[in-house]
Amino acid sequence: MGLVIGIAALTHLPAHSADAIWLDQHNALLYLGTFRLDAELKAMRSIGAETLLLHADAMPSPMVQFIAWRAQETASMDTVAWIQRPNRINLKRAAAITGIKAVQVDDHFFNKPPLAINQLKTMLDRKELWCSFQPRQFNWDTAAICDQSDIQIYRKSCTETVNIAWNMGIIGDPDIAVATYNDGSQQGDELVRCLQKRLTTLGNQLFVFKWKNQEFWIKYVLNIFQTL
């Protein structure tokens, strides 16, 4: 009984603003199967999400196209296919999907590139290539090929995040964004506000994204169990 109450409570957690929201494949299938997709997309847009980062590794292309269409129609959101298992098959399939703005690759790609970044850019044709780097992976030559580049500086304080960006030499470059996420907590809100203020002053963009963060959900459920 307690578990049922806990799960129900999760659906009513307060939302926080974000520039983009990551939607994993399992939740995408759940929303489609329960006819909740449009409502969920509208809810994402209402909290500030302008871009849908759709985890699209194993999702059939027609389904990705349908979700992208609904995101644009119901919420005026662009869709980016986020590929976390960047083998040649997944990248080639993503490149052929219509109706999406871009394909995004992250540190999984840069750890062991299955093809050269300029080959991937050519494969995408008119779609944008978004690149999300860990600090140790970043280099200017690769970033110059990408249409959007961000540095993932997660789980650091505001000052630590800015210091890392400074040491990397990206401070003051508006073409290189600092990426962070809001985990749905008060601390997450405070971090985003601080980074927005600091980076705006320094001349960088802050790329904020969030998802229905599993870590936050787990902590929330554990707190409920501890009170039973």
Residue pairs with C-beta under 8 A, 6 or more apart in sequence:
2 224
2 225
2 228
3 221
5 224
6 220
6 221
6 224
6 225
7 221
9 220
9 224
10 217
10 220
10 221
13 184
13 216
13 220
14 184
15 43
15 46
15 47
15 184
16 47
16 182
16 184
16 188
16 189
16 192
16 210
17 47
17 48
17 182
17 192
17 208
18 47
18 48
18 49
18 181
18 182
18 208
18 209
18 210
19 48
19 49
19 50
19 51
19 207
19 208
19 209
20 49
20 50
20 51
20 52
20 53
20 80
20 207
20 208
20 209
21 44
21 49
21 51
21 52
21 53
21 209
21 210
21 211
22 53
22 55
22 82
22 209
22 210
22 211
23 44
23 52
23 53
23 54
23 55
23 67
23 211
24 55
24 211
25 55
25 56
25 57
25 58
25 59
27 212
28 37
28 54
28 55
28 59
28 63
28 67
30 36
31 37
31 40
32 63
32 66
32 67
37 67
37 70
38 70
38 74
41 52
41 70
41 71
41 74
41 75
41 77
42 74
42 75
44 52
44 75
44 77
45 75
45 76
45 77
49 75
49 77
50 77
50 78
51 77
51 78
51 79
51 80
51 101
51 209
52 67
52 68
52 71
52 77
52 78
52 79
52 80
53 80
53 82
53 104
53 209
54 64
54 67
54 68
54 79
54 80
54 81
54 82
54 100
55 82
55 84
56 64
56 81
56 82
56 83
56 94
56 97
57 83
57 84
57 85
57 90
61 93
61 96
61 97
64 79
64 81
64 97
64 99
64 100
65 97
65 98
65 99
65 100
67 79
68 79
68 97
68 99
68 100
69 99
71 77
71 78
71 79
72 78
72 79
72 99
78 100
78 101
78 102
79 99
79 100
79 101
80 100
80 101
80 102
80 103
80 104
80 130
81 94
81 97
81 100
81 102
81 103
81 104
82 104
82 106
83 90
83 91
83 94
83 103
83 104
83 105
83 109
84 106
84 108
85 108
86 105
86 108
86 109
86 113
86 114
87 114
88 114
88 115
91 103
91 105
91 114
91 115
91 120
91 123
92 123
94 103
95 103
95 120
95 123
95 124
95 125
95 127
100 127
101 127
101 128
102 124
102 127
102 128
102 129
102 130
102 147
102 148
103 124
103 127
103 128
103 129
103 130
104 129
104 130
104 131
104 132
105 120
105 129
105 130
105 131
105 132
106 131
106 132
106 133
106 152
107 132
107 133
107 134
107 137
107 152
109 131
110 131
110 133
110 134
110 137
110 142
111 137
115 123
117 129
117 131
117 142
117 145
117 146
118 145
120 129
121 129
121 145
121 146
128 147
128 148
129 145
129 146
129 147
129 148
130 146
130 147
130 148
130 149
130 150
131 142
131 143
131 146
131 148
131 149
131 150
132 149
132 150
132 152
132 179
133 142
133 143
133 149
133 150
133 151
133 152
134 151
134 152
135 151
135 152
135 153
135 164
135 168
138 149
138 151
138 168
138 170
143 149
143 175
143 176
148 177
149 175
149 176
149 177
150 176
150 177
150 178
150 179
150 207
151 165
151 168
151 170
151 176
151 177
151 178
151 179
152 179
153 161
153 164
153 165
153 178
153 179
153 180
154 179
154 180
154 181
156 164
157 191
158 191
158 194
158 195
158 198
161 178
161 180
161 191
161 195
162 171
162 195
162 198
162 199
162 202
165 171
165 178
165 199
165 204
170 176
170 178
170 204
171 202
171 203
171 204
172 202
172 203
172 204
173 203
173 204
174 203
174 204
174 205
176 204
177 204
177 205
177 206
177 207
178 195
178 199
178 204
178 205
178 206
178 207
179 206
179 207
179 208
179 209
180 191
180 192
180 195
180 206
180 207
180 208
181 188
181 208
181 209
181 210
181 211
181 213
182 188
182 189
182 191
182 192
182 208
182 209
182 210
183 210
183 213
183 215
183 216
184 210
184 213
184 216
185 216
188 210
192 206
192 208
195 206
196 206
199 205
199 206
200 206
